């Protein structure tokens, strides 16, 4: 499952994000949470593709929910301490 944004400078679509997906997958939805984050949901069968006897569109699927930053900054709550320290050394902070 991929998401694209229109980039006015180049006059075309640019891939913005990509989620694990495969088999029967669809019905994405996005809801703004605040000025820098959105909540994205979709369903997919990708975790079952290697199961014995799997049949596309007949097997189980799961619903996924993700918080996505719209400003390209990392989601600080998900970073390891080492990753957080590295980003801070690069001058990327929570207020960025």
Helices and strands as residue ranges (DSSP letters): E 2-7, E 12-18, E 26-34, E 37-44, G 46-48, E 62-69, G 76-78, H 81-89
